[in-house]
Amino acid sequence: MTEISAVQSASTAATKTNHPYAPSLFDRFTDLVDSFSIPGWLFYAVFAAFLVGIQFLIQWNGGTTTVSAFPLAYIITIAYGLGLMHHLDTAAEQSLKRFRPLMTISDAEYDELRYRLTTLPALPTLIAAAIGAFDGVIVINWIPDLIKVQELHFADNALSLNFNNVVSLIVWAIVGVLVYHSLHQLRIVQKIYNRHPNVDLYNLRPLYAFSTLSAQTAVGIALIVYLWYLFAPLLFNIGLAGLLFFTGLALLTFVLPLWGARRLLVEEKDRRLTENGKRQRSAIAELHRRVDENELVDMDNLNKAIAGLESEQTALNRISTWPWKPETPRAVSAALLFPIIIWLMQWILKRILES
């Protein structure tokens, strides 16, 4: 038993040594969730239901006969934020596997890259959580209790207000970690595109691998904001500018990490078109030489070669240099713009009814 323990300790030490940094508390939490015998999505669903139950009891204890949606959506953000980051880690690992054929690195280098992509460093994550919690303190102190009761629909008693002040700290700490998680993960995606430029224009599926990840990140983050807007009339007072800001931010989250892949595709397409142009110039020069010297034998093969080069040029020009499937940006745009359309319809309807 002593020998087995010694071997396990040595193996654990070696594993920690191979990792570039220690994992964050969030990653230790997701490892714990993965060790359960139930699917991760079910755990977060049960966790969200548990939080909703607590919020409902707190509100009901305050004498509120009907619990409004915002207090429930607000506390669900805790489970949603944790579940979203867990899901994005899984999606990132799957995207990296699909991208693997384009990478000329060893298995050890691949494992390190996978670790960096799916694991947050401990200290920066803690700092991000602290910054988020600090923002939560500002929000708590900035919003008067009267507004919390009348606009955010928390129960009008000390228990409810104090409880949701604590919830705010947790929510904003998780939001801080979520923002850092997205920046960290998408920065690694940019580095992957910059360091592994093996591109095959006739096999673009591996290059599209991370577009799904960036799309899910953008929509996942925007969904939190839209839910808050939907259930909190106070936020609608900010107007369309607030929604446009968050929508633009989500779109940048989708596009910016993939800009490296866009650059690779443009460069490879330009290179192929340049080579094709050189070959066409040589073939046409040979055609001119034969015509000038009246060497008209076997012209059919030369004409076929020129036609083949022209077909290649046409095919290359048709290849898109955007690093995603055509339906991906349409789906992201629809998901992000739909709330704005609903807001505009409500605003127009309100103006019509008030006139």
C-alpha positions in Angstrom: 0.0 0.0 0.0 2.9 2.3 0.8 4.5 1.7 -2.6 1.2 2.3 -4.4 0.7 5.6 -2.5 4.2 6.6 -3.3 3.7 5.9 -7.0 0.3 7.8 -7.0 2.0 10.8 -5.3 4.8 10.8 -7.8 2.3 10.6 -10.7 0.3 13.4 -9.2 3.4 15.5 -8.8 4.4 14.8 -12.4 1.0 15.8 -13.7 1.1 19.1 -11.8 4.6 19.7 -13.1 3.5 19.2 -16.7 0.7 21.7 -16.3 1.8 25.3 -17.1 -0.2 26.6 -14.1 -2.5 25.5 -11.3 -6.2 25.2 -12.1 -8.7 27.7 -10.7 -11.4 26.9 -8.1 -13.9 27.0 -10.9 -12.1 24.2 -12.8 -11.9 22.1 -9.6 -15.6 22.6 -9.2 -16.3 21.4 -12.8 -14.1 18.4 -12.2 -16.3 17.6 -9.3 -19.4 17.9 -11.4 -17.9 15.7 -14.0 -17.3 13.0 -11.4 -21.0 12.8 -10.6 -23.0 9.9 -12.2 -25.5 12.3 -13.7 -25.0 14.5 -16.9 -23.6 18.0 -16.3 -26.6 19.7 -17.8 -28.9 17.9 -15.3 -26.8 19.0 -12.4 -27.0 22.6 -13.4 -30.7 22.3 -14.0 -31.3 20.9 -10.5 -29.0 23.5 -9.1 -31.0 26.3 -10.8 -34.3 24.8 -9.6 -32.8 24.7 -6.0 -31.9 28.4 -6.3 -35.3 29.3 -7.7 -36.9 27.5 -4.7 -34.8 29.5 -2.2 -35.6 32.8 -4.0 -39.3 31.9 -4.1 -39.4 31.1 -0.4 -37.6 34.3 0.5 -40.0 36.4 -1.6 -43.0 34.5 -0.3 -41.9 35.0 3.3 -41.9 38.7 2.6 -45.6 38.6 1.9 -45.3 38.6 -1.9 -48.2 36.5 -3.2 -46.9 36.4 -6.8 -43.1 36.2 -7.3 -42.0 38.3 -10.3 -39.7 36.8 -13.0 -36.7 39.1 -12.4 -35.7 37.8 -8.9 -35.9 34.3 -10.3 -33.9 35.1 -13.4 -31.4 37.0 -11.3 -30.6 34.1 -9.0 -30.6 31.6 -11.9 -27.7 33.5 -13.3 -25.5 31.8 -10.8 -26.3 28.3 -12.1 -26.4 29.5 -15.7 -23.0 31.2 -15.6 -21.3 28.2 -14.1 -23.1 25.8 -16.5 -22.2 28.0 -19.5 -18.5 28.1 -18.7 -18.5 24.4 -18.1 -20.2 23.9 -21.5 -17.8 26.2 -23.3 -14.9 24.2 -21.9 -16.4 21.1 -23.3 -17.1 22.8 -26.7 -13.5 24.2 -26.7 -12.0 20.7 -26.3 -14.2 19.3 -29.1 -13.3 22.2 -31.4 -9.6 21.6 -30.7 -10.0 17.9 -31.7 -11.6 19.0 -35.0 -8.7 21.4 -35.6 -6.1 18.8 -34.8 -5.5 17.7 -38.4 -4.1 21.2 -39.2 -1.6 21.2 -36.4 1.9 19.9 -36.6 2.7 19.5 -32.9 3.5 16.6 -30.6 1.0 15.0 -28.3 2.6 16.6 -25.3 2.3 20.1 -26.9 -1.3 19.3 -27.9 -2.2 18.3 -24.3 -0.7 21.5 -23.0 -2.7 23.5 -25.5 -5.8 21.7 -24.5 -5.1 22.4 -20.9 -4.7 26.1 -21.5 -7.8 26.2 -23.6 -10.1 24.5 -21.1 -8.5 25.5 -17.7 -8.3 28.9 -16.1 -5.3 30.0 -14.1 -6.0 30.2 -10.4 -4.8 33.7 -9.5 -6.2 35.7 -12.5 -9.6 33.9 -12.0 -9.7 34.9 -8.4 -8.9 38.5 -9.3 -11.6 38.5 -11.9 -14.1 37.2 -9.3 -13.0 39.9 -6.9 -13.5 42.6 -9.6 -16.9 41.3 -10.4 -17.9 41.2 -6.7 -16.6 44.8 -6.3 -18.9 45.8 -9.2 -21.7 44.0 -7.4 -21.0 46.1 -4.3 -21.3 49.2 -6.5 -24.6 48.1 -8.0 -26.0 47.2 -4.5 -25.2 50.6 -3.1 -26.1 52.5 -6.3 -29.7 51.1 -6.5 -32.0 52.4 -3.7 -34.0 49.9 -1.8 -37.2 51.5 -3.1 -36.1 50.8 -6.7 -35.2 47.2 -5.8 -38.7 46.7 -4.5 -40.8 48.7 -7.1 -38.7 48.0 -10.2 -36.8 44.8 -9.6 -39.7 43.3 -7.6 -37.8 42.1 -4.6 -39.9 41.6 -1.5 -40.1 44.7 0.7 -38.4 43.4 3.8 -34.9 43.2 5.2 -34.5 39.4 4.7 -35.2 39.7 0.9 -33.1 42.8 0.4 -30.1 41.4 2.4 -30.4 38.0 0.7 -30.4 39.5 -2.8 -27.5 41.8 -1.9 -25.5 38.6 -1.1 -26.9 37.1 -4.3 -25.7 40.1 -6.2 -22.1 39.6 -4.9 -22.2 36.0 -6.1 -23.8 36.8 -9.4 -21.4 39.6 -10.3 -18.4 37.5 -9.1 -19.5 34.8 -11.6 -20.0 37.4 -14.3 -16.5 38.6 -13.7 -15.2 35.1 -14.0 -17.3 34.5 -17.1 -15.9 37.6 -18.8 -12.4 36.5 -18.0 -13.1 33.0 -19.1 -14.3 34.2 -22.5 -11.3 36.5 -22.9 -8.9 33.8 -21.9 -10.4 31.1 -24.1 -10.8 33.3 -27.2 -7.3 34.7 -26.8 -6.0 31.1 -26.9 -8.1 30.5 -30.0 -6.3 33.5 -31.6 -2.9 32.1 -30.7 -3.9 28.7 -32.2 -4.7 30.3 -35.5 -1.5 32.4 -35.5 0.8 29.5 -34.7 -0.7 26.7 -36.8 -1.2 28.2 -40.3 -1.6 24.9 -42.2 -4.6 25.7 -44.5 -6.2 23.5 -47.2 -8.7 25.5 -49.2 -10.3 22.3 -50.4 -10.8 21.0 -46.8 -12.0 23.9 -44.7 -14.1 22.0 -42.1 -11.2 21.8 -39.6 -10.7 25.5 -39.9 -14.3 26.1 -39.0 -13.9 24.2 -35.7 -13.7 27.3 -33.4 -16.5 29.2 -35.1 -19.0 27.1 -33.1 -17.2 28.0 -29.9 -17.1 31.7 -30.5 -20.8 31.7 -31.6 -21.9 29.9 -28.5 -19.8 32.2 -26.3 -21.4 35.3 -27.9 -25.0 34.0 -27.7 -24.5 32.5 -24.2 -23.2 35.8 -22.8 -25.9 37.9 -24.6 -28.6 35.7 -23.3 -27.9 36.7 -19.7 -28.2 40.4 -20.6 -31.4 39.8 -22.6 -33.0 37.9 -19.8 -32.3 40.7 -17.4 -33.7 43.3 -19.9 -36.7 41.1 -20.5 -37.7 40.8 -16.9 -36.6 44.1 -15.4 -38.5 47.2 -16.6 -35.9 49.4 -15.0 -33.3 48.3 -17.5 -35.6 49.2 -20.4 -35.2 52.8 -19.2 -31.7 52.6 -20.5 -33.2 52.4 -23.9 -32.1 50.9 -27.2 -28.5 52.2 -26.7 -27.9 49.7 -24.0 -29.2 46.8 -26.0 -27.1 47.9 -29.0 -24.0 48.1 -26.9 -24.3 44.6 -25.6 -25.3 43.2 -29.0 -22.2 44.9 -30.6 -20.1 43.5 -27.8 -21.4 40.0 -28.4 -20.8 40.3 -32.1 -17.2 41.3 -31.5 -16.9 38.2 -29.2 -18.0 36.1 -32.2 -15.8 37.8 -34.9 -12.5 38.9 -33.3 -11.2 35.4 -32.2 -11.7 34.1 -35.8 -9.9 37.0 -37.5 -6.7 35.0 -37.4 -8.4 32.3 -39.4 -9.8 34.9 -41.8 -6.2 36.2 -42.4 -4.9 32.6 -43.0 -7.6 32.0 -45.6 -7.1 35.2 -47.4 -3.3 34.6 -47.5 -3.7 31.1 -48.8 -6.3 32.1 -51.4 -4.1 34.9 -52.6 -1.1 32.5 -52.8 -3.1 29.9 -54.8 -4.5 32.6 -57.2 -1.0 34.0 -57.7 0.4 30.6 -58.6 -2.5 30.0 -60.9 -1.9 33.4 -62.6 1.7 32.5 -63.2 0.8 29.2 -64.8 -1.8 30.8 -67.0 0.7 33.4 -68.1 3.2 30.7 -69.0 0.6 28.7 -70.8 -0.7 31.7 -72.8 2.9 32.7 -73.6 3.5 29.2 -75.0 0.3 29.5 -77.0 1.5 32.8 -78.5 4.9 31.3 -79.3 3.4 28.4 -81.1 1.0 30.6 -83.1 3.9 33.0 -84.0 6.1 30.1 -85.1 3.3 28.2 -86.8 3.7 25.2 -84.5 0.1 24.2 -84.4 0.6 20.5 -83.7 -0.9 19.2 -80.4 -2.7 22.5 -79.7 -5.6 20.6 -78.2 -3.7 19.6 -75.1 -2.5 23.2 -74.6 -6.0 24.5 -74.9 -7.2 22.0 -72.3 -4.4 23.1 -70.0 -5.4 26.7 -70.3 -9.1 25.8 -69.8 -8.2 23.7 -66.7 -6.3 26.7 -65.2 -9.2 29.0 -65.9 -11.5 26.4 -64.1 -9.2 26.3 -61.2 -9.2 30.1 -61.0 -13.0 30.2 -61.0 -13.1 27.5 -58.3 -10.6 29.4 -56.1 -12.6 32.7 -56.5 -15.7 30.9 -55.2 -14.1 29.8 -52.0 -15.1 31.9 -49.1 -12.4 33.3 -46.8 -14.8 33.6 -43.8 -13.9 31.0 -41.2 -17.4 29.6 -40.6 -20.2 27.8 -42.3 -22.6 30.2 -44.1 -25.4 29.3 -41.6 -23.4 30.2 -38.5 -23.4 34.0 -38.8 -27.0 33.9 -39.8 -27.9 32.0 -36.6 -25.8 34.3 -34.4 -27.2 37.4 -36.0 -30.8 36.1 -35.5 -30.1 35.2 -31.9 -28.6 38.6 -31.1 -30.9 40.8 -33.1 -34.2 39.2 -32.2 -34.4 40.9 -28.8 -33.8 44.3 -30.4 -36.5 43.7 -32.9 -38.9 42.7 -30.0 -37.9 45.9 -28.1 -38.5 48.0 -31.2 -41.9 46.4 -31.7 -42.8 47.1 -28.1 -41.6 50.7 -28.3 -43.6 51.4 -31.5 -46.7 49.7 -30.1 -46.4 51.8 -26.9 -46.1 55.0 -29.0 -49.2 54.1 -31.0 -51.3 53.3 -27.9 -50.2 56.5 -26.2 -51.0 58.7 -29.2 
